[in-house]
Amino acid sequence: MFPGECVGIVGETGSGKTTLVQHFNGLLKPSAGKVRVLGEDLSQPGIPWAELRRRVGLVFQYPEHQLFEETVFEDIAFVLRRQKSIPPEEVERRVRSASFLVGLDMEEFGNRSPFELSGGEKRRVALAGILVQDPAILILDEPTAGLDGAGRREILEEIGALRRAGKTVILVSHAVEEIVDLVDRLVVMEAGKVLISSTPAEVFSFLLRKNQLVFLVPPIFRLFYELRGEGWVLPEGTLQVGEAVLAIEQHLNRPPLPTTTEN
């Protein structure tokens, strides 16, 4: 990955997505091969695991299940409180900074119980609890799992804000359409191996050509691919409904090609 890049890891259930990202901060150790993260070969002895896990923040599925403190502020501050060398004023500054990044106003939420919040708000608290350590890489495993429509939009907006702020982000998801506008690159996993890693448009074109994992391809992209095969003049890489409607209108309004007669 490159600093500031947002990468989506997708594939079927059981394809190895979660297993892969759990290697990135040492929760799992490679039994063969090498894993290099932030310049470190994790197969080598002497890896500072605690520091690595601070720099590579992993947010599990349903992270709100791990909330346990009496207030939102204390839940976010928990990991910092364990480091006795951090003074209280620095703890407060970092909690407020992390909360701001996920759109939580400490004046409104700080003294509230995390268990009284909506699903999307709980997930933002859990995300702030990782960001408070200022990780170099942020990994989110199925960040919208279990959320209703409003909660999904809420958390996706916050991820988009983190991406625009320059945070390096890895998203594991089965809902490709939800993350496609956020990512610079998609990695498709199949049976524990990387099938392809490229831009979303190139990945979707590859899957359609190979007729593999086509359920991952958004319907609009699939429709345009099929229409181009029927001779329609349509742009490649279209993923947005508005762009698709405009492209179809332009095609339908094109003047007919001139006919030629043979003598």
C-alpha positions in Angstrom: 0.0 0.0 0.0 0.9 3.6 -0.5 0.5 6.3 2.3 -3.0 7.8 1.9 -4.3 5.0 -0.2 -7.7 3.3 0.4 -7.8 -0.3 -0.6 -10.8 -2.6 -0.6 -10.4 -6.4 0.0 -13.4 -8.3 -1.3 -14.4 -11.9 -2.2 -16.7 -14.7 -1.2 -17.3 -15.7 2.4 -14.4 -17.9 3.4 -12.1 -16.6 0.7 -9.5 -15.4 3.3 -10.2 -11.7 3.6 -10.3 -11.5 7.4 -7.4 -14.0 7.8 -5.3 -11.8 5.5 -5.8 -8.6 7.4 -5.2 -10.2 10.8 -1.6 -10.9 9.6 -1.1 -7.2 9.1 -0.8 -6.4 12.9 0.5 -9.7 14.0 -2.8 -11.2 15.4 -1.9 -14.1 13.1 1.6 -15.2 12.2 2.4 -16.5 8.7 3.1 -20.2 8.6 4.8 -19.8 5.2 6.0 -16.9 3.1 6.5 -13.3 4.4 4.4 -10.5 5.5 5.9 -7.0 5.4 4.2 -4.2 7.1 5.6 -0.6 7.5 9.0 -2.0 6.5 9.0 -4.8 9.0 9.3 -8.5 8.0 6.8 -10.0 10.5 8.4 -13.5 10.1 11.6 -12.2 11.8 12.3 -12.4 15.5 12.3 -9.3 17.7 9.2 -7.6 16.2 7.8 -4.9 18.6 4.3 -6.3 18.5 2.7 -3.7 20.9 4.1 -0.9 18.8 3.0 -2.5 15.5 -0.5 -3.0 16.8 -0.6 0.7 17.8 0.5 1.7 14.3 -1.8 -0.7 12.5 -5.3 -0.3 13.9 -7.7 -3.1 13.3 -11.4 -2.5 13.8 -13.2 -5.8 14.0 -16.8 -6.6 12.8 -19.3 -5.4 15.4 -16.7 -3.4 17.4 -19.5 -1.8 19.5 -19.7 -5.2 21.3 -16.3 -4.3 22.8 -17.6 -1.1 24.4 -17.7 -1.3 28.2 -16.9 1.9 29.9 -19.5 4.1 31.6 -19.1 7.1 29.3 -18.1 7.6 25.7 -15.1 9.7 26.7 -13.7 7.0 29.0 -14.3 4.3 26.4 -12.3 6.2 23.8 -9.6 7.1 26.4 -9.2 3.6 27.7 -6.1 2.5 25.8 -4.4 5.8 26.6 -5.2 5.5 30.3 -3.2 2.3 30.3 -0.1 4.2 29.3 0.8 5.9 32.6 3.3 8.2 30.8 0.6 10.1 29.0 -0.6 13.1 31.1 -4.3 13.7 31.5 -4.4 16.9 29.4 -2.8 14.9 26.5 -5.3 12.2 26.9 -8.1 14.7 26.6 -6.6 16.4 23.6 -6.2 13.1 21.8 -9.7 11.9 22.7 -11.2 15.1 21.4 -9.1 14.9 18.2 -10.1 11.3 17.5 -13.7 12.1 18.2 -13.7 15.0 15.9 -12.3 12.8 13.1 -15.4 10.5 13.3 -17.9 13.3 13.8 -18.6 12.9 17.5 -18.9 16.2 19.5 -17.5 15.5 23.0 -19.7 18.3 24.4 -22.8 16.3 23.3 -21.5 12.7 23.6 -18.6 12.7 26.1 -20.6 12.0 29.2 -23.2 9.8 27.7 -23.3 6.0 28.1 -22.1 4.3 24.9 -24.9 1.8 25.4 -27.5 4.5 24.9 -26.3 5.4 21.4 -27.5 4.2 18.0 -25.7 1.5 16.1 -23.9 4.0 13.9 -22.9 6.2 16.9 -21.6 3.1 18.8 -19.5 2.2 15.8 -18.0 5.7 15.6 -17.1 5.5 19.3 -15.3 2.2 18.6 -13.5 3.7 15.6 -12.4 6.7 17.7 -11.0 4.3 20.2 -8.6 3.0 17.5 -7.9 6.4 16.0 -6.9 7.8 19.4 -3.6 5.9 19.0 -3.0 7.7 15.7 -2.4 4.5 13.6 -0.4 4.8 10.4 -2.8 2.2 8.8 -6.5 1.7 9.7 -8.1 -1.6 8.9 -11.9 -1.9 9.0 -13.4 -5.4 8.8 -17.0 -5.2 7.4 -17.5 -1.7 8.7 -21.2 -1.6 7.8 -22.2 -5.1 9.0 -25.4 -5.1 11.0 -26.2 -1.4 10.6 -29.4 -0.1 9.2 -29.5 2.2 6.2 -28.9 5.4 8.2 -26.1 3.8 10.2 -24.4 2.5 7.0 -24.5 5.9 5.4 -23.2 7.5 8.6 -20.1 5.2 9.0 -19.3 5.3 5.2 -19.3 9.1 5.4 -16.9 9.0 8.3 -14.6 6.6 6.4 -14.7 8.9 3.4 -13.7 11.8 5.6 -10.8 9.9 7.0 -9.7 9.0 3.4 -9.9 12.7 2.4 -7.8 13.6 5.5 -5.0 11.4 4.1 -5.4 8.3 6.4 -4.3 5.0 4.9 -7.3 2.7 5.0 -8.0 -0.9 4.3 -11.7 -2.0 4.0 -12.7 -5.6 4.1 -16.2 -5.9 2.7 -18.6 -8.2 0.9 -20.7 -5.2 -0.1 -18.6 -4.0 -3.0 -21.1 -1.3 -4.1 -20.9 0.4 -0.7 -17.1 0.9 -0.8 -16.4 1.3 -4.5 -16.6 5.1 -4.4 -14.1 5.2 -1.5 -11.3 2.9 -2.7 -8.4 3.5 -5.0 -7.8 -0.2 -5.5 -9.7 -3.5 -5.1 -8.0 -6.8 -4.1 -10.1 -9.8 -4.9 -9.5 -12.9 -2.8 -10.4 -16.4 -3.9 -9.6 -19.6 -1.9 -7.0 -17.8 0.2 -5.1 -16.2 -2.7 -5.2 -12.9 -4.5 -7.1 -13.3 -7.8 -6.5 -9.7 -9.0 -5.5 -6.4 -7.5 -6.2 -3.2 -9.6 -8.5 -0.3 -9.9 -12.2 -1.0 -9.5 -13.0 -0.6 -13.2 -10.1 -3.0 -14.2 -11.1 -5.5 -11.6 -14.8 -5.6 -12.7 -13.8 -5.9 -16.4 -11.5 -8.8 -15.5 -14.2 -10.6 -13.6 -16.7 -10.2 -16.4 -14.2 -11.4 -19.1 -13.3 -14.4 -17.0 -16.9 -15.0 -15.9 -15.6 -15.3 -12.3 -17.2 -13.9 -9.1 -19.5 -11.7 -11.2 -21.7 -11.1 -8.2 -19.0 -8.7 -7.1 -19.6 -6.5 -10.2 -22.1 -3.7 -9.6 -25.2 -4.0 -11.8 -24.6 -0.7 -13.6 -21.1 -1.7 -14.6 -22.4 -5.2 -15.7 -25.2 -3.6 -17.8 -22.8 -1.2 -19.6 -20.4 -4.1 -20.3 -23.3 -6.1 -21.9 -24.6 -3.1 -23.8 -21.2 -2.4 -25.3 -21.1 -6.0 -26.4 -24.3 -5.3 -28.3 -22.8 -2.3 -30.1 -23.9 0.5 -27.8 -21.4 3.4 -27.6 -21.0 3.8 -23.9 -18.0 4.8 -21.7 -16.1 2.2 -19.7 -15.9 2.4 -15.9 -19.3 3.9 -15.3 -20.5 3.2 -11.7 -22.8 6.0 -10.8 -26.5 6.1 -11.7 -26.5 9.7 -12.8 -23.5 9.1 -15.1 -25.2 6.0 -16.5 -28.4 7.8 -17.3 -26.6 10.6 -19.0 -24.5 8.2 -21.1 -27.6 6.2 -22.2 -29.4 9.5 -23.1 -26.4 10.6 -25.1 -26.2 7.3 -26.9 -30.0 7.3 -27.8 -29.7 10.9 -29.0 -26.7 10.2 -31.3 -27.5 10.9 -35.0 -27.6 7.7 -37.0 -24.5 6.7 -38.8 -24.5 7.7 -42.5 -25.4 4.8 -44.8 -23.4 4.0 -47.9 -24.5 2.5 -51.2 -22.5 0.3 -53.4 -22.6 0.7 -57.1 
